[in-house]
C-alpha cells in the first residue's frame, strides 16, 4: 500500500513541478517566441537516489500548498522580469516596466525566504544560493529602475540570471528525485 501511495503522491506533485521553469503561470503554456532565450545550465542537476522515506519527505515538502504555489509564483515573476529586460531599458516607460517586475519579484522573495528547508541537503544548498542571488538582483534592480540607471539594471540582471540558474537546478533536482523530467530551461 505504501508504494502505491508514494507513486500517487509523486504523480500528483510532478504534474505542477513539470510546469515550473517556463515563465508562465503554473500550468500555463508559453510560446518560445514570447520568452527571451537564456543560456542556462543547472550546476548540479543530478539528484541522488533517495530512500522511500526521503522521497515521502520531499513530496510532503513540495505538496505543502505554500511551497508549490510559491515556486509557481516565483517562476512566473522571474519570467516577467526577463521579458521586461529583454531590451535594455532607455525610456521612463521601460524603467517603470522593469521596476514593476522587480517589485513583484522582491515581494515573492520576502515570502519565500521563510519557507521550511528542502529536506534534501544538496537541493537546499542550491535553493539558498538561488535565493541569495535573486535577492541581490532584485535589490539592485529596484535601485536601478527607480533611478532610471540602465547600468545598475544590467548589473541586477546578471545577479538575477545567476539566481535563476540555481533555481533551474533546484527544479531539475526536485523533478529527478520525484521521478519527473521538468524542463530545465530557466523561468
Helices and strands as residue ranges (DSSP letters): H 2-18, H 52-63, H 65-84, H 92-112, H 121-146, H 150-177
